[in-house]
Amino acid sequence: MALFATETWTMRHRLLLTIGAILVVCQLISVFWLWHESKEQIQLLVASAIE
């Protein structure tokens, strides 16, 4: 398991991995939030169109 042997990773690689992980988490939160909001907006539009 040389891939996960952190003693061979340089500080630069660990920093890039950390920044990448933070960006992925933020992107996933953003996608979920936008999906939730758009779903709510569609429900409001459909409800107003039915009335």
PyMOL Python script that loads the backbone (N, CA, C, O; Angstrom):
from pymol import cmd

cmd.read_pdbstr("""\
ATOM      1  N   MET A   1       0.837  -1.197   0.000  1.00  0.00           N
ATOM      2  CA  MET A   1       0.000   0.000   0.000  1.00  0.00           C
ATOM      3  C   MET A   1       0.877   1.255   0.000  1.00  0.00           C
ATOM      4  O   MET A   1       0.771   2.097   0.892  1.00  0.00           O
ATOM      5  N   ALA A   2       1.721   1.366  -0.984  1.00  0.00           N
ATOM      6  CA  ALA A   2       2.612   2.525  -1.075  1.00  0.00           C
ATOM      7  C   ALA A   2       1.846   3.809  -1.367  1.00  0.00           C
ATOM      8  O   ALA A   2       2.335   4.905  -1.093  1.00  0.00           O
ATOM      9  N   LEU A   3       0.646   3.674  -1.924  1.00  0.00           N
ATOM     10  CA  LEU A   3      -0.149   4.856  -2.259  1.00  0.00           C
ATOM     11  C   LEU A   3      -0.529   5.644  -1.008  1.00  0.00           C
ATOM     12  O   LEU A   3      -0.558   6.875  -1.029  1.00  0.00           O
ATOM     13  N   PHE A   4      -0.817   4.936   0.073  1.00  0.00           N
ATOM     14  CA  PHE A   4      -1.265   5.596   1.292  1.00  0.00           C
ATOM     15  C   PHE A   4      -0.143   5.795   2.304  1.00  0.00           C
ATOM     16  O   PHE A   4      -0.404   6.193   3.439  1.00  0.00           O
ATOM     17  N   ALA A   5       1.080   5.529   1.918  1.00  0.00           N
ATOM     18  CA  ALA A   5       2.216   5.757   2.811  1.00  0.00           C
ATOM     19  C   ALA A   5       2.531   7.248   2.808  1.00  0.00           C
ATOM     20  O   ALA A   5       3.224   7.739   1.917  1.00  0.00           O
ATOM     21  N   THR A   6       2.022   7.964   3.806  1.00  0.00           N
ATOM     22  CA  THR A   6       2.126   9.426   3.815  1.00  0.00           C
ATOM     23  C   THR A   6       3.543   9.915   4.042  1.00  0.00           C
ATOM     24  O   THR A   6       3.836  11.078   3.764  1.00  0.00           O
ATOM     25  N   GLU A   7       4.435   9.065   4.540  1.00  0.00           N
ATOM     26  CA  GLU A   7       5.795   9.542   4.771  1.00  0.00           C
ATOM     27  C   GLU A   7       6.548   9.779   3.460  1.00  0.00           C
ATOM     28  O   GLU A   7       7.576  10.456   3.456  1.00  0.00           O
ATOM     29  N   THR A   8       6.050   9.233   2.349  1.00  0.00           N
ATOM     30  CA  THR A   8       6.703   9.469   1.056  1.00  0.00           C
ATOM     31  C   THR A   8       6.126  10.685   0.340  1.00  0.00           C
ATOM     32  O   THR A   8       6.687  11.126  -0.664  1.00  0.00           O
ATOM     33  N   TRP A   9       5.027  11.231   0.829  1.00  0.00           N
ATOM     34  CA  TRP A   9       4.401  12.380   0.179  1.00  0.00           C
ATOM     35  C   TRP A   9       5.106  13.661   0.615  1.00  0.00           C
ATOM     36  O   TRP A   9       5.458  13.824   1.783  1.00  0.00           O
ATOM     37  N   THR A  10       5.302  14.551  -0.325  1.00  0.00           N
ATOM     38  CA  THR A  10       5.886  15.845   0.021  1.00  0.00           C
ATOM     39  C   THR A  10       4.797  16.758   0.575  1.00  0.00           C
ATOM     40  O   THR A  10       3.604  16.477   0.452  1.00  0.00           O
ATOM     41  N   MET A  11       5.228  17.844   1.181  1.00  0.00           N
ATOM     42  CA  MET A  11       4.282  18.817   1.730  1.00  0.00           C
ATOM     43  C   MET A  11       3.404  19.380   0.615  1.00  0.00           C
ATOM     44  O   MET A  11       2.217  19.632   0.821  1.00  0.00           O
ATOM     45  N   ARG A  12       3.989  19.575  -0.560  1.00  0.00           N
ATOM     46  CA  ARG A  12       3.228  20.116  -1.690  1.00  0.00           C
ATOM     47  C   ARG A  12       2.105  19.168  -2.103  1.00  0.00           C
ATOM     48  O   ARG A  12       0.986  19.609  -2.367  1.00  0.00           O
ATOM     49  N   HIS A  13       2.399  17.866  -2.162  1.00  0.00           N
ATOM     50  CA  HIS A  13       1.366  16.903  -2.544  1.00  0.00           C
ATOM     51  C   HIS A  13       0.254  16.828  -1.503  1.00  0.00           C
ATOM     52  O   HIS A  13      -0.925  16.736  -1.845  1.00  0.00           O
ATOM     53  N   ARG A  14       0.640  16.869  -0.230  1.00  0.00           N
ATOM     54  CA  ARG A  14      -0.387  16.845   0.824  1.00  0.00           C
ATOM     55  C   ARG A  14      -1.245  18.100   0.791  1.00  0.00           C
ATOM     56  O   ARG A  14      -2.454  18.034   1.011  1.00  0.00           O
ATOM     57  N   LEU A  15      -0.622  19.248   0.514  1.00  0.00           N
ATOM     58  CA  LEU A  15      -1.369  20.500   0.417  1.00  0.00           C
ATOM     59  C   LEU A  15      -2.345  20.461  -0.755  1.00  0.00           C
ATOM     60  O   LEU A  15      -3.501  20.862  -0.623  1.00  0.00           O
ATOM     61  N   LEU A  16      -1.870  19.975  -1.906  1.00  0.00           N
ATOM     62  CA  LEU A  16      -2.748  19.877  -3.076  1.00  0.00           C
ATOM     63  C   LEU A  16      -3.898  18.906  -2.826  1.00  0.00           C
ATOM     64  O   LEU A  16      -5.030  19.167  -3.232  1.00  0.00           O
ATOM     65  N   LEU A  17      -3.617  17.799  -2.167  1.00  0.00           N
ATOM     66  CA  LEU A  17      -4.666  16.835  -1.850  1.00  0.00           C
ATOM     67  C   LEU A  17      -5.691  17.438  -0.894  1.00  0.00           C
ATOM     68  O   LEU A  17      -6.894  17.235  -1.062  1.00  0.00           O
ATOM     69  N   THR A  18      -5.222  18.174   0.103  1.00  0.00           N
ATOM     70  CA  THR A  18      -6.126  18.811   1.063  1.00  0.00           C
ATOM     71  C   THR A  18      -6.998  19.860   0.384  1.00  0.00           C
ATOM     72  O   THR A  18      -8.209  19.902   0.603  1.00  0.00           O
ATOM     73  N   ILE A  19      -6.385  20.705  -0.439  1.00  0.00           N
ATOM     74  CA  ILE A  19      -7.152  21.731  -1.152  1.00  0.00           C
ATOM     75  C   ILE A  19      -8.155  21.081  -2.098  1.00  0.00           C
ATOM     76  O   ILE A  19      -9.296  21.531  -2.201  1.00  0.00           O
ATOM     77  N   GLY A  20      -7.734  20.029  -2.785  1.00  0.00           N
ATOM     78  CA  GLY A  20      -8.642  19.313  -3.684  1.00  0.00           C
ATOM     79  C   GLY A  20      -9.817  18.712  -2.938  1.00  0.00           C
ATOM     80  O   GLY A  20     -10.954  18.785  -3.403  1.00  0.00           O
ATOM     81  N   ALA A  21      -9.550  18.120  -1.786  1.00  0.00           N
ATOM     82  CA  ALA A  21     -10.626  17.522  -0.992  1.00  0.00           C
ATOM     83  C   ALA A  21     -11.599  18.587  -0.504  1.00  0.00           C
ATOM     84  O   ALA A  21     -12.811  18.375  -0.518  1.00  0.00           O
ATOM     85  N   ILE A  22     -11.075  19.730  -0.072  1.00  0.00           N
ATOM     86  CA  ILE A  22     -11.942  20.828   0.376  1.00  0.00           C
ATOM     87  C   ILE A  22     -12.803  21.326  -0.777  1.00  0.00           C
ATOM     88  O   ILE A  22     -13.994  21.576  -0.596  1.00  0.00           O
ATOM     89  N   LEU A  23     -12.213  21.471  -1.961  1.00  0.00           N
ATOM     90  CA  LEU A  23     -12.979  21.936  -3.120  1.00  0.00           C
ATOM     91  C   LEU A  23     -14.066  20.938  -3.513  1.00  0.00           C
ATOM     92  O   LEU A  23     -15.172  21.342  -3.871  1.00  0.00           O
ATOM     93  N   VAL A  24     -13.768  19.650  -3.450  1.00  0.00           N
ATOM     94  CA  VAL A  24     -14.769  18.631  -3.788  1.00  0.00           C
ATOM     95  C   VAL A  24     -15.924  18.675  -2.794  1.00  0.00           C
ATOM     96  O   VAL A  24     -17.085  18.599  -3.195  1.00  0.00           O
ATOM     97  N   VAL A  25     -15.622  18.796  -1.509  1.00  0.00           N
ATOM     98  CA  VAL A  25     -16.677  18.854  -0.490  1.00  0.00           C
ATOM     99  C   VAL A  25     -17.550  20.094  -0.696  1.00  0.00           C
ATOM    100  O   VAL A  25     -18.776  20.009  -0.631  1.00  0.00           O
ATOM    101  N   CYS A  26     -16.917  21.245  -0.944  1.00  0.00           N
ATOM    102  CA  CYS A  26     -17.688  22.474  -1.176  1.00  0.00           C
ATOM    103  C   CYS A  26     -18.549  22.358  -2.428  1.00  0.00           C
ATOM    104  O   CYS A  26     -19.685  22.832  -2.448  1.00  0.00           O
ATOM    105  N   GLN A  27     -18.015  21.731  -3.467  1.00  0.00           N
ATOM    106  CA  GLN A  27     -18.776  21.553  -4.702  1.00  0.00           C
ATOM    107  C   GLN A  27     -19.983  20.648  -4.468  1.00  0.00           C
ATOM    108  O   GLN A  27     -21.071  20.926  -4.973  1.00  0.00           O
ATOM    109  N   LEU A  28     -19.802  19.577  -3.714  1.00  0.00           N
ATOM    110  CA  LEU A  28     -20.917  18.675  -3.423  1.00  0.00           C
ATOM    111  C   LEU A  28     -21.997  19.375  -2.603  1.00  0.00           C
ATOM    112  O   LEU A  28     -23.186  19.189  -2.857  1.00  0.00           O
ATOM    113  N   ILE A  29     -21.592  20.174  -1.627  1.00  0.00           N
ATOM    114  CA  ILE A  29     -22.567  20.935  -0.837  1.00  0.00           C
ATOM    115  C   ILE A  29     -23.322  21.905  -1.737  1.00  0.00           C
ATOM    116  O   ILE A  29     -24.540  22.038  -1.624  1.00  0.00           O
ATOM    117  N   SER A  30     -22.610  22.579  -2.626  1.00  0.00           N
ATOM    118  CA  SER A  30     -23.226  23.542  -3.530  1.00  0.00           C
ATOM    119  C   SER A  30     -24.215  22.866  -4.473  1.00  0.00           C
ATOM    120  O   SER A  30     -25.315  23.375  -4.692  1.00  0.00           O
ATOM    121  N   VAL A  31     -23.829  21.728  -5.029  1.00  0.00           N
ATOM    122  CA  VAL A  31     -24.716  20.999  -5.945  1.00  0.00           C
ATOM    123  C   VAL A  31     -25.976  20.548  -5.219  1.00  0.00           C
ATOM    124  O   VAL A  31     -27.079  20.696  -5.745  1.00  0.00           O
ATOM    125  N   PHE A  32     -25.825  20.002  -4.017  1.00  0.00           N
ATOM    126  CA  PHE A  32     -26.992  19.551  -3.263  1.00  0.00           C
ATOM    127  C   PHE A  32     -27.909  20.717  -2.919  1.00  0.00           C
ATOM    128  O   PHE A  32     -29.130  20.599  -3.020  1.00  0.00           O
ATOM    129  N   TRP A  33     -27.325  21.844  -2.513  1.00  0.00           N
ATOM    130  CA  TRP A  33     -28.130  23.011  -2.153  1.00  0.00           C
ATOM    131  C   TRP A  33     -28.878  23.555  -3.373  1.00  0.00           C
ATOM    132  O   TRP A  33     -30.062  23.878  -3.279  1.00  0.00           O
ATOM    133  N   LEU A  34     -28.196  23.656  -4.512  1.00  0.00           N
ATOM    134  CA  LEU A  34     -28.859  24.150  -5.723  1.00  0.00           C
ATOM    135  C   LEU A  34     -29.960  23.201  -6.183  1.00  0.00           C
ATOM    136  O   LEU A  34     -31.014  23.648  -6.634  1.00  0.00           O
ATOM    137  N   TRP A  35     -29.723  21.894  -6.072  1.00  0.00           N
ATOM    138  CA  TRP A  35     -30.751  20.924  -6.449  1.00  0.00           C
ATOM    139  C   TRP A  35     -31.974  21.083  -5.545  1.00  0.00           C
ATOM    140  O   TRP A  35     -33.106  21.052  -6.026  1.00  0.00           O
ATOM    141  N   HIS A  36     -31.756  21.252  -4.254  1.00  0.00           N
ATOM    142  CA  HIS A  36     -32.856  21.414  -3.308  1.00  0.00           C
ATOM    143  C   HIS A  36     -33.647  22.691  -3.608  1.00  0.00           C
ATOM    144  O   HIS A  36     -34.877  22.676  -3.613  1.00  0.00           O
ATOM    145  N   GLU A  37     -32.938  23.791  -3.857  1.00  0.00           N
ATOM    146  CA  GLU A  37     -33.610  25.060  -4.131  1.00  0.00           C
ATOM    147  C   GLU A  37     -34.376  25.012  -5.452  1.00  0.00           C
ATOM    148  O   GLU A  37     -35.492  25.525  -5.537  1.00  0.00           O
ATOM    149  N   SER A  38     -33.795  24.408  -6.471  1.00  0.00           N
ATOM    150  CA  SER A  38     -34.486  24.355  -7.762  1.00  0.00           C
ATOM    151  C   SER A  38     -35.720  23.458  -7.668  1.00  0.00           C
ATOM    152  O   SER A  38     -36.740  23.734  -8.299  1.00  0.00           O
ATOM    153  N   LYS A  39     -35.627  22.395  -6.887  1.00  0.00           N
ATOM    154  CA  LYS A  39     -36.786  21.523  -6.691  1.00  0.00           C
ATOM    155  C   LYS A  39     -37.917  22.303  -6.017  1.00  0.00           C
ATOM    156  O   LYS A  39     -39.081  22.171  -6.398  1.00  0.00           O
ATOM    157  N   GLU A  40     -37.575  23.105  -5.029  1.00  0.00           N
ATOM    158  CA  GLU A  40     -38.566  23.924  -4.331  1.00  0.00           C
ATOM    159  C   GLU A  40     -39.184  24.961  -5.272  1.00  0.00           C
ATOM    160  O   GLU A  40     -40.395  25.180  -5.244  1.00  0.00           O
ATOM    161  N   GLN A  41     -38.357  25.594  -6.100  1.00  0.00           N
ATOM    162  CA  GLN A  41     -38.859  26.589  -7.052  1.00  0.00           C
ATOM    163  C   GLN A  41     -39.796  25.954  -8.075  1.00  0.00           C
ATOM    164  O   GLN A  41     -40.814  26.546  -8.433  1.00  0.00           O
ATOM    165  N   ILE A  42     -39.463  24.760  -8.546  1.00  0.00           N
ATOM    166  CA  ILE A  42     -40.326  24.070  -9.510  1.00  0.00           C
ATOM    167  C   ILE A  42     -41.667  23.747  -8.872  1.00  0.00           C
ATOM    168  O   ILE A  42     -42.706  23.887  -9.518  1.00  0.00           O
ATOM    169  N   GLN A  43     -41.662  23.320  -7.623  1.00  0.00           N
ATOM    170  CA  GLN A  43     -42.917  23.032  -6.933  1.00  0.00           C
ATOM    171  C   GLN A  43     -43.776  24.289  -6.810  1.00  0.00           C
ATOM    172  O   GLN A  43     -44.994  24.224  -6.976  1.00  0.00           O
ATOM    173  N   LEU A  44     -43.151  25.430  -6.523  1.00  0.00           N
ATOM    174  CA  LEU A  44     -43.904  26.682  -6.423  1.00  0.00           C
ATOM    175  C   LEU A  44     -44.471  27.093  -7.779  1.00  0.00           C
ATOM    176  O   LEU A  44     -45.611  27.550  -7.860  1.00  0.00           O
ATOM    177  N   LEU A  45     -43.690  26.934  -8.835  1.00  0.00           N
ATOM    178  CA  LEU A  45     -44.170  27.284 -10.172  1.00  0.00           C
ATOM    179  C   LEU A  45     -45.323  26.391 -10.610  1.00  0.00           C
ATOM    180  O   LEU A  45     -46.291  26.868 -11.202  1.00  0.00           O
ATOM    181  N   VAL A  46     -45.224  25.108 -10.325  1.00  0.00           N
ATOM    182  CA  VAL A  46     -46.300  24.181 -10.684  1.00  0.00           C
ATOM    183  C   VAL A  46     -47.555  24.507  -9.889  1.00  0.00           C
ATOM    184  O   VAL A  46     -48.658  24.486 -10.436  1.00  0.00           O
ATOM    185  N   ALA A  47     -47.401  24.807  -8.608  1.00  0.00           N
ATOM    186  CA  ALA A  47     -48.559  25.137  -7.776  1.00  0.00           C
ATOM    187  C   ALA A  47     -49.235  26.410  -8.265  1.00  0.00           C
ATOM    188  O   ALA A  47     -50.463  26.492  -8.269  1.00  0.00           O
ATOM    189  N   SER A  48     -48.453  27.407  -8.678  1.00  0.00           N
ATOM    190  CA  SER A  48     -49.061  28.645  -9.173  1.00  0.00           C
ATOM    191  C   SER A  48     -49.685  28.444 -10.548  1.00  0.00           C
ATOM    192  O   SER A  48     -50.654  29.126 -10.883  1.00  0.00           O
ATOM    193  N   ALA A  49     -49.164  27.536 -11.342  1.00  0.00           N
ATOM    194  CA  ALA A  49     -49.739  27.272 -12.660  1.00  0.00           C
ATOM    195  C   ALA A  49     -51.053  26.505 -12.541  1.00  0.00           C
ATOM    196  O   ALA A  49     -51.955  26.688 -13.358  1.00  0.00           O
ATOM    197  N   ILE A  50     -51.162  25.660 -11.541  1.00  0.00           N
ATOM    198  CA  ILE A  50     -52.384  24.872 -11.348  1.00  0.00           C
ATOM    199  C   ILE A  50     -53.517  25.761 -10.856  1.00  0.00           C
ATOM    200  O   ILE A  50     -54.670  25.562 -11.238  1.00  0.00           O
ATOM    201  N   GLU A  51     -53.204  26.730 -10.020  1.00  0.00           N
ATOM    202  CA  GLU A  51     -54.254  27.591  -9.446  1.00  0.00           C
ATOM    203  C   GLU A  51     -54.798  28.579 -10.442  1.00  0.00           C
ATOM    204  O   GLU A  51     -55.682  29.368 -10.110  1.00  0.00           O
TER     205      GLU A  51
END
""", "prot")
cmd.dss("prot")
cmd.show_as("cartoon", "prot")
cmd.util.cbc("prot")
cmd.orient("prot")
